[in-house]
Amino acid sequence: LTVKINKTHHTIQMIGIPPTDLASLARIILSSQCKSIAILTGAGVSVASGIPDFRSPGGMYDSLRPELITATPYQRQLMEAD
């Protein structure tokens, strides 16, 4: 697997077949070809660890105090309605 990064156009191109098992991924990471690693995750990735997401009961939206953050009155209304 080869990854080409175009810093001018902010694009990433993957060439080849990505690994489908943990051992193959480990070999790539440990090889001299691997220069850096970036891990992208989605919303809620920490929920399994017991950290509440924003919208679940007990999450940030339940405890958020809009008056303590910089927001316009309209934005505060939207947060309260959500």
C-alpha positions as CSV (number, residue, x, y, z in Angstrom):
1,L,0.0,0.0,0.0
2,T,1.4,3.4,-1.0
3,V,-0.1,6.7,0.1
4,K,0.7,9.8,-1.9
5,I,0.1,13.2,-0.2
6,N,-0.3,16.3,-2.3
7,K,0.3,19.2,0.1
8,T,-0.5,21.8,-2.5
9,H,-4.0,20.5,-3.2
10,H,-4.5,18.9,0.3
11,T,-5.3,15.5,-1.2
12,I,-4.4,11.9,-0.3
13,Q,-4.2,9.1,-2.9
14,M,-4.0,5.5,-1.8
15,I,-2.3,3.1,-4.3
16,G,-2.6,-0.6,-3.8
17,I,-4.7,-2.9,-1.6
18,P,-5.0,-1.8,2.0
19,P,-4.3,-4.5,4.6
20,T,-7.3,-6.6,5.7
21,D,-5.9,-8.1,8.9
22,L,-4.1,-6.8,11.9
23,A,-0.8,-8.7,11.2
24,S,-0.5,-7.1,7.7
25,L,-1.2,-3.7,9.1
26,A,1.4,-4.2,11.8
27,R,4.0,-5.2,9.2
28,I,3.3,-2.0,7.2
29,I,3.5,0.2,10.4
30,L,6.8,-1.4,11.5
31,S,8.4,-1.2,8.0
32,S,10.8,1.5,7.0
33,Q,8.3,2.7,4.4
34,C,5.9,4.0,7.1
35,K,6.8,7.5,7.9
36,S,3.8,8.6,9.9
37,I,0.3,7.5,11.0
38,A,-3.0,9.3,11.1
39,I,-6.0,7.8,12.7
40,L,-9.4,9.2,11.8
41,T,-12.4,8.2,13.9
42,G,-16.1,9.1,13.9
43,A,-18.4,10.6,16.5
44,G,-19.0,8.4,19.5
45,V,-15.8,6.4,19.3
46,S,-15.2,7.0,23.0
47,V,-18.7,5.9,24.1
48,A,-17.6,2.3,24.5
49,S,-15.1,3.6,27.1
50,G,-17.8,5.2,29.2
51,I,-17.3,8.7,28.0
52,P,-20.8,10.1,27.1
53,D,-21.3,11.6,23.6
54,F,-22.9,15.0,23.2
55,R,-26.5,13.8,22.7
56,S,-26.9,10.9,25.0
57,P,-28.4,11.4,28.5
58,G,-25.7,12.9,30.7
59,G,-23.8,14.1,27.6
60,M,-22.4,17.6,26.9
61,Y,-25.7,18.9,25.7
62,D,-27.3,18.1,29.1
63,S,-24.6,19.9,31.0
64,L,-23.7,22.6,28.5
65,R,-24.0,26.1,29.9
66,P,-24.3,28.4,26.8
67,E,-23.7,31.5,28.9
68,L,-20.2,30.4,29.6
69,I,-19.2,30.2,25.9
70,T,-19.0,32.8,23.2
71,A,-22.3,32.6,21.3
72,T,-24.8,35.0,19.9
73,P,-28.3,35.1,21.6
74,Y,-29.6,33.3,18.5
75,Q,-27.0,30.6,18.8
76,R,-27.9,30.2,22.5
77,Q,-31.6,29.7,21.5
78,L,-30.6,27.0,19.1
79,M,-28.5,25.2,21.7
80,E,-31.3,25.3,24.2
81,A,-33.8,24.0,21.7
82,D,-31.5,21.1,20.8
